[in-house]
């Protein structure tokens, strides 16, 4: 399993610039109708991989030939009518085929910005106070060795749905204001739309999310899942599985402490840990077949997950709960280096095109990194 403590991928294989292979470029950008578009997409990715510092449209345009390069790059990203969804689907299929991911991981991304002109920017609440930023939800294909972002949803508030901001940012008519839970649902729907299925387990790790509602939604789609929940999430014991306790209703935090007899020591591969698997029904809906998976980390913190994965041992599910930490590591070591946070334009389509091509650049780095960290995960 990867060593998240050192976060050493940048030093362990990224010392030399990665390069986009011509065959991979043709495969990922096959949906672009014109050869000129495909060439610009490949050049843009090469710019993301090679330009030092922030990956702005101006700095990337410097990699193109001709005096009009900056205008050409700006038009290609912000105004050219190419669709990013087919590129993301091709990316997902390639990652699934070549990197053997074990799950989809859905996590939030906060992108601080100076000023209020970038599309989607609002005052965002964080545990450390309010910050001027974009908020996005990303879906990643993840194995214990690597994580690659595939799809993104940009959170838009009501002020971005009203003119003149909506018109100025070219926000499409079918876009709507959505809560974090709704962004997660849109992400899952997008995942299910990928040709070839890719119906892997879905791991959702988003602070403050209505975990029970999200779990019910994933259950309705027949997807295996783990959703991180907060201590105050209302749950009811599944009387069919634990008849001696009745249908006791408590919060997830209380249930974790209320049933010490269900605790056991297991080793999911990164060292012994204490866990409990408690059969529950999320209140108020009657959705059976769920388990509250509780883990007490070595640092004394408690992690709580709702899951519908059924196995005699909690070890397979515990291994999946480590995958969000791989996303955190690779976002810091790879995504930020290839400019995922760097788009500063007003255009909603431009943001999606830039972050799609940055995801392709992320894949290139991961695919060409020969030395991957090894060791144990550090739980958060």
C-alpha positions in Angstrom: 0.0 0.0 0.0 1.2 3.6 -0.7 3.1 5.6 2.0 1.1 8.8 2.4 3.2 10.1 5.1 6.1 11.1 2.9 4.1 12.1 -0.2 7.1 11.5 -2.3 5.8 10.9 -5.8 7.0 14.3 -7.0 10.6 13.3 -6.1 10.2 9.7 -7.1 9.7 9.8 -10.8 8.6 13.4 -11.7 12.0 14.9 -11.8 11.9 14.8 -15.6 8.9 16.2 -17.6 6.4 13.5 -18.6 5.4 13.4 -22.3 2.1 12.7 -24.0 2.4 9.6 -26.3 1.1 10.3 -29.8 -1.0 7.0 -29.8 -2.5 7.9 -26.4 -3.4 11.4 -27.6 -5.1 10.0 -30.7 -7.1 7.6 -28.5 -8.2 10.1 -25.9 -9.1 12.8 -28.4 -10.7 10.7 -31.1 -14.0 12.4 -30.4 -12.7 15.7 -31.5 -14.0 16.1 -35.1 -11.2 18.1 -36.6 -7.5 17.2 -36.8 -6.7 20.8 -35.8 -8.7 20.4 -32.6 -6.9 17.1 -31.8 -3.5 18.7 -32.4 -4.4 21.7 -30.1 -5.6 19.3 -27.4 -2.3 17.4 -27.5 -0.3 20.6 -27.5 -2.3 21.9 -24.5 -1.6 18.8 -22.5 2.1 19.0 -23.4 2.0 22.6 -22.2 0.4 21.5 -18.9 3.2 19.0 -18.5 6.1 21.2 -19.4 5.3 24.8 -18.4 6.8 25.7 -15.0 4.7 27.4 -12.4 1.1 28.3 -12.9 -0.5 26.9 -16.0 -2.3 30.0 -17.4 -3.7 30.3 -20.9 -0.9 32.8 -21.6 1.9 30.5 -20.4 0.5 27.5 -22.3 0.1 29.6 -25.4 3.8 30.3 -25.3 4.3 26.7 -26.2 2.4 27.1 -29.5 3.8 28.6 -32.7 2.7 31.9 -34.1 2.0 35.4 -32.8 -1.8 34.7 -32.5 -1.2 31.7 -30.3 -2.7 33.2 -27.2 -6.0 34.1 -28.9 -6.0 30.7 -30.5 -5.5 28.8 -27.2 -8.2 31.0 -25.5 -10.7 30.2 -28.2 -9.9 26.5 -28.2 -10.5 26.3 -24.4 -13.3 28.9 -23.8 -15.3 29.0 -27.1 -14.5 26.1 -29.4 -17.5 23.8 -29.6 -15.8 20.5 -28.6 -17.4 18.3 -26.0 -15.4 17.3 -22.9 -17.6 14.4 -21.8 -16.4 12.0 -24.6 -12.8 12.8 -23.7 -13.5 12.0 -20.0 -15.2 8.7 -21.0 -12.2 7.7 -23.1 -9.9 8.7 -20.2 -11.9 6.5 -17.8 -11.9 3.5 -20.1 -8.1 3.8 -20.6 -7.4 4.1 -16.9 -9.7 1.1 -16.2 -7.9 -1.0 -18.8 -4.3 -0.1 -17.9 -4.1 0.8 -14.2 -6.5 -1.8 -12.6 -8.5 0.6 -10.3 -10.4 -0.9 -7.4 -13.0 1.8 -6.9 -14.4 5.1 -7.8 -13.6 7.7 -5.2 -15.7 10.9 -5.0 -14.1 13.8 -3.1 -14.5 17.6 -3.0 -11.9 20.1 -4.2 -11.7 23.7 -3.0 -9.9 26.1 -5.5 -9.1 29.4 -3.8 -9.2 32.4 -6.1 -8.3 36.1 -6.0 -11.2 38.3 -7.0 -14.7 37.2 -8.0 -14.5 36.9 -11.8 -13.6 33.2 -12.2 -16.6 31.1 -13.0 -18.3 29.6 -9.9 -16.3 31.7 -7.3 -18.2 32.4 -4.1 -17.4 32.7 -0.4 -17.0 29.1 0.7 -17.2 28.0 4.3 -14.4 25.8 5.7 -13.4 24.6 9.1 -10.9 27.4 9.2 -13.3 30.2 8.1 -14.6 31.6 4.9 -12.6 31.7 1.7 -13.1 33.1 -1.8 -13.0 29.9 -3.9 -14.6 27.6 -6.4 -16.0 24.3 -5.1 -15.9 21.2 -7.3 -16.7 17.5 -6.8 -14.3 15.1 -8.5 -14.6 11.4 -9.3 -11.4 9.4 -9.4 -10.5 5.9 -10.5 -8.2 4.6 -7.7 -6.0 1.7 -6.9 -3.7 1.4 -3.8 -0.9 2.6 -6.1 -2.4 5.5 -8.0 -5.4 7.8 -8.4 -6.5 9.5 -11.7 -9.3 12.1 -11.9 -11.9 11.4 -14.5 -15.0 13.6 -14.0 -15.7 17.0 -12.4 -18.8 18.9 -11.3 -18.5 22.6 -10.6 -20.8 23.9 -7.9 -22.7 27.0 -9.0 -24.7 29.1 -6.6 -27.9 31.0 -7.4 -26.0 34.2 -8.3 -24.2 32.3 -11.1 -27.6 31.1 -12.4 -28.8 34.7 -13.0 -27.9 37.1 -15.7 -25.6 38.8 -16.4 -23.2 36.3 -14.7 -24.8 33.3 -16.3 -24.7 34.8 -19.8 -21.1 36.1 -19.3 -19.9 32.7 -18.1 -21.7 30.8 -20.9 -23.4 28.6 -18.3 -25.7 26.2 -20.3 -29.4 26.3 -19.9 -29.5 22.7 -18.5 -27.2 23.6 -15.6 -28.8 24.2 -12.2 -28.0 25.2 -8.7 -27.1 22.1 -6.8 -26.2 21.1 -3.2 -23.2 19.0 -2.5 -25.4 15.9 -2.4 -26.9 16.8 -5.8 -23.4 17.3 -7.3 -22.5 13.8 -6.0 -25.6 12.4 -7.7 -24.7 14.1 -11.0 -21.2 12.6 -10.7 -22.6 9.1 -10.2 -25.0 9.5 -13.1 -22.0 10.6 -15.3 -20.0 7.5 -14.1 -22.9 5.2 -15.1 -23.0 6.9 -18.6 -19.5 5.6 -19.5 -19.6 2.9 -22.2 -18.4 -0.4 -20.9 -20.0 -0.1 -17.4 -17.0 0.4 -15.1 -19.4 -0.5 -12.2 -16.8 -0.5 -9.5 -17.5 0.2 -5.8 -18.2 3.9 -5.2 -16.4 5.5 -2.2 -17.7 8.9 -1.1 -15.6 10.9 1.3 -17.0 14.4 1.7 -17.2 16.3 5.0 -20.6 17.6 5.9 -22.4 15.5 3.3 -25.8 14.0 4.0 -24.3 10.5 4.0 -27.5 8.6 4.7 -29.3 10.3 1.8 -26.3 9.6 -0.5 -26.2 5.9 0.6 -29.9 5.5 -0.2 -29.4 7.0 -3.6 -26.5 4.6 -4.4 -28.4 1.7 -3.0 -31.3 2.5 -5.4 -28.9 2.2 -8.3 -27.6 -1.2 -7.2 -24.1 0.0 -6.8 -21.7 -1.3 -4.1 -20.6 1.7 -2.0 -19.0 3.1 1.1 -20.1 6.6 2.2 -18.3 8.4 5.1 -20.9 9.7 7.6 -20.7 12.0 10.5 -21.3 11.2 14.2 -24.8 12.8 14.2 -26.2 10.7 11.3 -29.5 9.1 12.5 -29.5 5.3 12.1 -31.6 2.4 13.3 -30.4 -1.0 14.2 -31.5 -3.7 11.8 -33.7 -5.8 14.0 -33.6 -8.7 11.5 -29.8 -9.0 12.1 -29.7 -8.0 15.8 -33.1 -9.1 17.2 -31.9 -8.9 20.9 -31.4 -5.1 20.6 -34.8 -4.4 19.0 -34.9 -1.5 16.5 -33.0 0.9 18.6 -32.5 4.3 16.9 -29.4 6.3 17.7 -26.8 8.5 16.0 -23.9 6.8 14.2 -21.5 8.0 16.9 -23.6 6.6 19.7 -24.1 3.2 18.0 -20.3 2.9 17.5 -19.9 3.2 21.3 -23.1 1.4 22.3 -22.1 -2.1 21.0 -18.6 -2.8 22.2 -19.2 -6.6 21.8 -19.2 -6.2 18.0 -15.7 -4.8 18.0 -12.8 -6.9 16.7 -9.2 -6.6 15.7 -8.3 -7.1 12.1 -5.4 -6.3 9.8 -6.5 -4.9 6.4 -2.8 -4.9 5.2 -1.5 -1.8 6.9 -1.4 -3.0 10.4 -3.9 -4.2 13.1 -6.9 -1.9 13.7 -10.1 -2.1 15.8 -13.4 -2.2 13.9 -17.0 -2.9 14.2 -19.6 -3.8 11.6 -23.1 -2.9 12.8 -26.2 -3.8 10.7 -28.4 -0.7 10.4 -31.2 0.9 8.5 -30.7 4.7 7.6 -33.6 6.7 9.2 -36.2 7.6 8.2 -36.3 5.5 4.9 -36.6 1.8 5.1 -33.5 0.7 3.2 -32.2 -2.6 4.5 -28.9 -4.4 3.9 -26.6 -1.6 5.1 -23.8 -1.8 7.6 -22.2 0.9 9.8 -18.5 0.3 9.5 -16.7 1.8 12.4 -12.9 2.0 12.8 -10.8 3.4 15.7 -7.5 4.6 14.3 -4.1 4.4 16.0 -4.3 8.1 16.7 -7.6 7.6 18.6 -9.9 9.1 15.9 -13.0 7.3 14.8 -14.0 6.8 11.1 -17.6 5.9 10.3 -18.9 4.6 7.0 -22.2 3.4 5.6 -21.8 0.5 3.2 -23.8 -2.2 1.4 -20.7 -4.4 0.7 -21.4 -7.8 2.2 -18.5 -10.0 3.2 -17.7 -12.3 6.2 -14.8 -10.1 7.1 -14.6 -6.2 7.1 -11.1 -6.3 5.6 -12.2 -5.8 1.9 -14.3 -2.8 2.9 -11.5 -1.4 5.1 -9.1 -1.6 2.2 -11.5 0.5 0.1 -11.6 3.2 2.9 -7.9 3.8 2.4 -8.4 4.8 -1.2 -9.5 8.5 -0.5 -6.0 9.0 1.1 -4.4 8.0 -2.3 -6.5 10.7 -3.9 -5.3 13.3 -1.4 -1.7 12.3 -2.0 -1.9 12.3 -5.8 -3.9 15.5 -6.0 -1.1 17.2 -4.1 1.8 15.5 -5.9 0.4 15.4 -9.4 -2.9 17.3 -10.1 -1.6 20.6 -8.6 1.6 20.3 -10.6 -0.3 19.9 -13.9 -2.6 22.9 -13.3 -5.9 21.5 -12.1 -6.4 24.6 -9.9 -5.0 27.1 -12.4 -7.9 28.1 -14.8 -8.8 31.7 -14.1 -11.2 32.4 -16.9 -14.9 33.3 -16.7 -16.1 30.6 -19.0 -18.0 27.6 -17.6 -17.2 25.5 -20.7 -13.6 26.7 -20.5 -13.2 25.5 -16.9 -14.5 22.1 -17.9 -12.2 21.8 -20.9 -9.2 23.0 -19.0 -9.7 20.6 -16.1 -10.4 17.7 -18.5 -7.1 18.2 -20.2 -5.4 18.7 -16.8 -6.9 15.2 -15.9 -5.3 13.8 -19.1 -2.0 15.4 -18.0 -2.4 13.8 -14.6 -2.8 10.4 -16.3 0.4 10.9 -18.3 2.4 11.6 -15.2 1.0 8.6 -13.4 1.5 6.3 -16.4 5.1 7.4 -16.8 6.1 7.4 -13.2 8.4 4.4 -12.8 8.9 4.6 -9.0 5.7 4.5 -7.0 5.8 4.9 -3.2 5.3 1.8 -1.1 4.6 1.2 2.5 1.7 1.8 4.8 -1.2 4.3 4.6 -1.5 7.0 7.2 -5.1 7.2 8.3 -6.8 10.6 8.6 
